[in-house]
Amino acid sequence: MSAAFALLASLLWGVADYGGGAITRRLPALTVVVLSQAAAAAVLAVAVTASGGWAGAGPALWYAVAAGAIGPFALLAFYRALALGPMGVVSPLATVGVLVPIGVGLFLGERPGPVQASGIAVAVAGVALAGGPQRGGPAVGGRVLALTLGAAFAFGAVLALVAHAGAGGALLLTLCVQRLTNTAVGAGLLAAAARRQPLELRAGLRELPALTAVGVADVAANGLYAAASYLGPVAVAAVLASLYPVVTALMARGLLKERLLRVQVLGAGLAVAGTLLLATG
């Protein structure tokens, strides 16, 4: 059951990434982030209320607030990168954000074993190859690469903060507080953008069902991953859930007809392989 939950989480994360990136090709990334996260927050608020989870609030939730403050910027950069660059490269590269939790572990006294050290080297090589020079393939320019890696390490920080906040068992409440903060910060950014130039909200409302699906898929994936980690070995759940970039890449290949050069495929594959090595190490 743990493996099934982790694989389903991977599937939903991959679908959410593809959906968010595809919608960002039609709407401003900030609009996509705010509306999808608001939908996720609404679903989580209902779930927490129904389960009586608000009673579990404590000081550790400030870590969830910090994660929520970082989240909109990470999603904004990631969706923008997905919209500007080939999804089959951007999505796997984003998995290198796992280096952040590893760095936190090193700071706390943990030392990587040979497998983790190999994973770091493989992931770095993947970044270099997937974002390197190409001829005739979909370009991964410096801007797309910077957005992707910025989002990756921000996601890593969010994972580390959420893990710390949810260590007491109030994971559902942690995720809810994170998404509520995401929405509040994103709404502030959206209001600031509206002062500079008028925003077209009708298009966002037309895309609301799809945006809601993206947000709900993300929430469901988080819940399934938490269940997989609880029911079985965390390392196995992490490995299986880390396969979500493959889903995004396959959807981009099938639906958007993206064509990648061999060096880009190799680089993207190495990025995923490095992440799997890090998770199993």
N, C-alpha and C positions, 0 to 999 in steps of 0.2 A: 504493500500500500504506500509506503514511503517513497519508493521509486516512482510509482504512478503519479503521486502528488507532485514530485519534483519535476517530472517530465511535463506534466500539464502546466506547471508554473512557467517552465521554459517556453512552452508553446504560447501561453498568454502574453508573456513579456515580449516575445518576438512579434506577435500580432500587434501589440500596443505600440511598439517601436515603429513598425511599418506604417500603421495607421497615423500616428502622430507625424511622422516624416512626410507622408503623402498629403495629409491635410495642410501641412505647412507650405506646400507648393501652391496652395490656393489661398491661404489666409496668412496674416502675420503670425510669426512664431509666438509672440507674446499672447495673442488672443487664444491660440491653441492651448498654451500652457495654462492660462487662467481658467478657461472654461472646462477643460478636461480635469484639472485638479479640483475645481469647485464641485464637479459631479462626483468625484471620488470622495471628497470630504463629506458630501451629503449622505452618500451610501454608508460610510464609516460611522457618521454620527448616529444614524438610525440603528446600526448594528450595536454600537456601544450602549446606546440608550436601552435597547431591547434586552441586552445582557446584563444591565446594571453595572457596567464597567467604569462609570464615572467615579465610583467610590474608590477606585484604585489609584487615584491621582496622588502624586508625591513629588519631592524635589527632583527626582531623576527625569521628570518630564521636561525639565529645562533643556536637556540634551535633545529631546524631540523638537522643541521650539527652535533650537539652533539648526537642526537638520532641515526643518521646514523653511528657515530663512535662506539656506543655501540652495535648496531644491529648485526653486523657480529659475535661478540663474543657470543651474546645470541643465535643466530641461530646455530652457531657451537656447542655450548653445548647442545642445544635442539635436533638437528638432531643426535648428537652422542648418547644422552640418548635414543632416539627412536630406534636407531640401536642396542644398547646393551641390552636394557630392554624391557619388554612387553609394547607395545603401549597403551594397555587398561588401564595401570596404569600411565605411564609417561605423556600422554596427559592431563588427568584430573588434575594431580598434578601441572602442569604448570599454571593452572588458578589461583593459589594463588598469582601470581604476582600482582593481583589487590590490594594487601595490600600496594604497593608502592604509587599509586595515593591517597589512603586513608591517608597514612602517610604524604604526601605532604599537603593534606587538613587539617590535624591536626596541622601541622606546621603553616599553614596560618590562624588558628583560628577556624576551623570547629571542631565539636564534634560529634562522632558517636552516633546514637540513639540505642535503644535496639535491633532493627533488625540487624543493622550493627555489634554490639557487639556479637550477637549470631552467625552471619556469620563468624566472625573471629575465634570464638571458634570451630565451626563446621569444618571450613577449616583446622585448626591445627590438630584436631582429625583425619580428613581424611588423612593428611600427615603421621601421626603416624601409622595408621592402614595399609595404602597401602604400606608403606615402611618398615613395621615391619617384624618380623621373619615369615617365611613360611616353610611348609613341602610339598614337592611334587609338588609345583606350580612353575611358572616362577619366578626366583629370582630377587629381586630388591635390589642389593647390595649397599654398601655405595657410590661407585663411581657413579652409575646411579642416586641415590637419590641426591647426591651433584650436579651433572650436571643439573638435572631437576630443582632443586630449584634455582640454580644459574641463569639458563636461565629464570625461571619464574620472578625473581625479576629484572633481566635486561630488560625483556619485559615490566614489570611494569614501569620502568624508562623511557623506550622509549615511552610508551603511555602518560605518564605525560608530557614529553618534546614535543611530537608532538601536544598534545592538546594545550599547551601554544603557540607553534609556529603558529598553525592554527587558533588561536582565532580571528584573524583579518579577516577571511573568505577565505584566500588563501590556502585552504586545499590541493587542487591538486598540487599546487606548493610546498607546504610543504612536501608532500609525495614524490614528484619527487626529491627534494634536499636530503631528507633522503636516498632514494634508490641510488642516485648517490654517496653519501658519503659511504654508505654500500659497493658499488662496489669498490670504490677507496681503502678503508681500507682493504677489503677482498683481493683485488689484491696484495696489499703490503704484506699481510700475506702469500699469495700463492707464491710470488716471494722469500720471505725469506725461505719458506719451500723448494723451488726448489734448493736453494743453498746448503741445507743440503743433499738432495737426489733427484735424477731425478724423475720428475712427469710423469705419464702416461696420456697424454692428449687425446689420441685416444679414450679411454673408455669414457671420458667426452663428447667428440664430438658425440659419438654414442648415448649418453643419452640426447643430447641437446634438442630434442623435448619434452621429459618428463620433463626436468629441466625448459624449457620455460613455460610449462603448470603449473608447481608448482609456478613459479614467477608470472605469469599472474593471476592465481587463487588468490594468496595473494593480489595482487593489486586490483583486482575486488572486493574482500571481503572488503577491506578497503574503497573503493568507495561506495559500497552498504551500509555499516554500517554508513558512513557519511550521505548518503541520508536518511537512516531510522531515524537517529537522528534529521535531519532537518525537516522531514515531520511529525514526531509524537513525543510522549514523549520519552525523552532520556532514562529514567529508563526502559521502556518497551523494547526499542531497545537493550539496554545493556543486559537485561535478555535473550532475544531470541538469540542474537548473542553469548552469553556465552555458548550455547549448543554445540559448535563445538567439544569439546572432545568426546561427544557421537558418533559423526560421525566417528572420528578417531578410537575409540574403536570398533565400529561395523564393520568397514572395516577390522581392524586387526583380529577380531573374524571370519569374513566370509572368508577373503582372505588368512590370515596367519594361521588360525586355532589355535589362541592363546587360552589357557585355563587358567582361573584365579581362585584362591581360593576364597571362600566366603568372607573371611576377606579382601582380596584385592578388590573385587567388592564393598564391603561395604565402604572401605576407599576411593576408587575412587569416589563412589557416594556421599560420604560426602564432598569431596573436591569440586565437582561440586555444591552440594547443598549450601555449604558455600559461594561459589562465587555468586550464584543467590541471596542469602540473602543480600550479600554486595551490589549487583547491585540494588536491590529493596529498600534497606534502605536509 
